[in-house]
Amino acid sequence: MSRPVSITLVAVVLCTGCIGLPARTSEPVTCARVDGGVRNLVLVADGAGGFKAASTSLRETAAADGLPLQIQTFAWTHGHWRIIADQVDRGHARRAGAELAREVAVIARSCPAMPVALVGHSAGCAVVLAAAEALPAGSIDRIVLLSPSVSSEHDLRPALACARRGVDVFYSEDDLLYLGLGVAIFGNADRGPNAAAGRTGFHPVFASAKDAALYAKLRQYPWQPCLDWTGNHGGHYGAYQPGFLRAAVLPLLLTDAPPGEP
């Protein structure tokens, strides 16, 4: 699920056959230094359909504000407009996640001092979480999930272990069309049970004291009407509107807070 479209999900007729992962579309990563520090890298897995709306908004907003961020699109979808295929093909999302993990590993070897964050929107969150599951603990700086169309029961422990500064989740109960009706019809992107986390937040999985320590690094932010001024009105695309990015998301990607703190 990605940027707004003028037709309903039910009316979209798309194939679900598997195809190979598309070629990367982002520019090469550079280990550039800014004001004595290393420019942070943000890899973004957009929502279903190949529209690249979230990554484009993040990149353009950061550039307009002169922020020291390299924001790059991680291309993973079946192709443009193939919304349903991207949402229902869990195997494809996991293969894409493995590819993203390999890309992060290459970056870590070539630019070891550069902080790397992963951002997912909607179905792209399944890709980001699959990547985290394939990476060693402490491999990346932070994970940010915008309107995740994965199950609220998804086990976040691998992602929380992978991200030194933890996982930040933005969700909205008012995301009724895509994460309400859409998920009711087509299911969550990870094929997990119950409501999408993008509507309710994630439900922690505790099996030990170690798990409780991991979940201390999970921060969840429900949408509220007082956020209307940011351009986020609680819908599926609100979390990447420029005003909301400036107010809530981009500061996370710039933070120098100690690991585990926002």
N, C-alpha and C positions, 0 to 999 in steps of 0.2 A: 504494500500500500504506500503510495507516494503522494505527489502533489494533487490539489483538487482537480477533478475532472467533471465534465458537464453531463456525464451519463452515470447511471447507478451501476454498482458492482454486478448486479444480476444481469444487466444488459451487455456486459463485456463478454465477448466470445473469444476465448484465447486457448491456444494449445498448451498442454502441460508436458510435452515431451522434453527429455533432457538433451541439452546441447553442451558443448564445451564452454568453459569460462571465457568471457570476452577478454581481449587484451587490455592491459592497464591503460588508462587514459590520462593519468596525472603526470605532471612534469617530474623529472628526476629529483630525488631528495638531495639537498645541499646541506653540509654541516656548517652553515653560516653562523657567525658570531655577531651578536647585537648588543651594544652597550656593555661589552665585557662578558656577556653571557651567551649561551648557545640558544639559537632560535628554536622554539618548541615546534615539534611536528605533530599534526593532528590528521589521522587517517579516518575518513568518513565513509561508512557504508550506508548509502541512501536506502529509502524504502523501495517497495516493489514497483516495477514498471519502468525502470531505467530513466527516470526524469531528472535525477541529480539535483532536486530542488533544495534539499537540506544542505548538501555540501556547497552548492553554489551560494546560498544565502550566507552560510558561515564564512566562506572565502571572501565574498564581496563586502560583508560587514566588517570583518577584521581588516581588510585592506583599506576601506574607507576611514577607519579609525586609526590606521597606522600601527596596528598591533604586531608585535614580533612573533608571528605565528606562520608556519607553513601549513596550509590547510589543503589537503589533497583528497580527491575522490578515489575510493577503492571500488572499481567496477566489478560487479558480481552478478547482476541480474541476467535472466534469460534473454532480455532485449527490451527495446522500447515498447511500452503498452502491454507487456506480458505480465500484468498485475497478478492474476490468479496463479499462474505458473510459479511465480516467485513466492507467493504466500503459502502454497500448499506443498512445494517440493522440498521437503526437509533435507533429503540427501544432497540436493544441489547446494543448499545453504551451508551444510556442514563441509562440503568439499571447498566451497568458497572460503569458509572460515579457516580451513587448513592452509589454503593458499595465502590468506592474509597473515597467518602465523608465520609462514615461511618468509614473507616479505618483511615482517617485523624483525625476524632473526637476522636477515641480511642487513637491514638498517642498523641494528645494534652492533654488528661487526664493523660496519664502515663508519658509523658516527656514534661511538660508545657513550659520549658525554651528552648526547642530545635527548631530552625528555620526549617520549612518544606517548600520545594519548589516542584512544580509540573512541569514536563517536558513532552511534547507530541511530537510525530513525526507523520506526515501525518494523517491517520485516528485516531490515538491515541489522536490527539488534540481534537476531538469531545468528547472523554471520559473525558479528563481534563476539558474542558469547562463545561460539564454536571456536573462534581463534584463541580466546582466553583459555579454553579447555586444553588446547594443544601447546600452550606456551608454559615454560617453567614459572614458578612463583617469583614475583617481583620483576617480571620482564618488562612491564610498561608502567607509565606514570599514573594514568587515570583512565577510567571508562565512564562515558556519559551515554545514557540511554534516553532517547526522546520518543515518547509515545510507543513503547515497545509492544509489538503484536505477538509476543511470546507469552506463554502461560504464566499466571501469577504464582504458580507452583514451581516454576523453573528453579533448579538448584544453582544458586549464585556462588557457592563456595569456591569453585575453581576460578571464577572471575575475580572474586574478592582476594584470593591468594595471589593472583597474577598482577593485580593493579596495586602498586605501592601506596597510592593515596586513596584507594577505594573506588566505589561505584556510586555515581549520582544518577538518580532516576527522576524523570519528569513525567507525570501522568495526570489524567483528567477524567473524572466521572462523566463529563459532558461529551466525551468522544463516542457518541452514540451510533453514528452511521458506519464508520469503518471498524472500530474496535468493539462495537455493540452488534449491529446487524451483520456486518461483514464477517466477523469472527464466528458468530452464531451459524452462519451458512457454510463457511469454508474452513473453520477451525483456526487455531493458533499456528504461527509460523514454525514452532518447534513441535507441533502436534501434541502438546501437553494439555491437561484437563483444565476445566474451570475458566474463569474470565481472563481476558488479556491483562497483563500487568500494566499496560498503558491506560487502563481504566481504574484499576484498584491498587496499583503498587504490587510489589512482590511480597510473598509470605515467607518469612525466614524458615530455613530448615536447620534445626538444632539437634545434633546427636551427641555433642560433647562440649566441654568448656572451650575447647579449641574453636569449635564452630561459633560459639557465642562471641569470641574475640574477633573472628573474621567478620561476622555480621555487624560488629561495631563500626566497620568501615563502609556500611551501606547507608546512604542518605537518600531519602525519598521526599519529593516535593509535589504535593497535590496542587492542581490548578484551583484558583479561587477568583471570584468575580472582581476582586480588587486589582487583579492583574490586567484587566482590560486595557489599561492605558499603554501597555507594552505592545499591543497588537495581537496578543494571545488571548483569544476569546473562548478557549477551552476545547476547540476542535482539534482534528487530527494534525493540522499543519501549524498550530499556534506556537509550538515550542521552537520553531526555527524562523519566526518572524524577527526582523532586525531589532526591533525594540526589546523583545524578550531576550534575544541573544545577548544584547548589551547589558541588560539588567541581571540576568541569571546564569547564562551558559558560558560566555566568553571569560568572565572573571575566574571561573573554575579552571579554565585551560591556561591561565596566566599565573595562577597562584603559586606562591612559594611556601605555603603552609607545610608543616611537618606531615609526614605520611600518616594517613588515617584521619586528618582534619580537613574540613572544607576549604 
